[in-house]
Amino acid sequence: MHPRLAFQPEYELAHFDLKRVDTNWATFTWKRKVGKTGQISIRGHHHYYLLGQAYACKEILVRFDPADRCFIFSDPDAPDVEIGR
């Protein structure tokens, strides 16, 4: 992919389209391993989501819902069943 326009910091905010970002994120599914405390991290340190002890040390799927701008967590064996948002 190549940028359509040369980078110009002063115009960056004017060209930014959050809906386009949301649409892009909605096309991905991520796999994450739940920690021993029932938490996962998506964005790195200090951004944790609690799924509960029932999912401790298990792998889960993460999708992005652009309609309400939240992450959806599901079991890989039943990807259509939400275990958390």
JOSULDA-V438047 format. One record per residue. N is the residue number from 1. SS is DSSP state (@ for helix, = for strand, . for the rest). Layout:
# JOSULDA-V438047
N/SS ; N/SS
This chain:
# JOSULDA-V438047
1/. ; 2/. ; 3/. ; 4/. ; 5/. ; 6/. ; 7/. ; 8/. ; 9/@ ; 10/@ ; 11/@ ; 12/@ ; 13/@ ; 14/@ ; 15/@ ; 16/. ; 17/. ; 18/@ ; 19/@ ; 20/@ ; 21/@ ; 22/@ ; 23/@ ; 24/@ ; 25/@ ; 26/. ; 27/. ; 28/. ; 29/= ; 30/= ; 31/= ; 32/= ; 33/= ; 34/. ; 35/. ; 36/. ; 37/. ; 38/. ; 39/= ; 40/= ; 41/= ; 42/. ; 43/. ; 44/. ; 45/. ; 46/. ; 47/. ; 48/= ; 49/= ; 50/= ; 51/. ; 52/. ; 53/@ ; 54/@ ; 55/@ ; 56/. ; 57/. ; 58/. ; 59/= ; 60/= ; 61/= ; 62/= ; 63/= ; 64/= ; 65/= ; 66/. ; 67/. ; 68/. ; 69/. ; 70/= ; 71/= ; 72/= ; 73/= ; 74/= ; 75/= ; 76/. ; 77/. ; 78/= ; 79/= ; 80/= ; 81/= ; 82/= ; 83/= ; 84/= ; 85/.
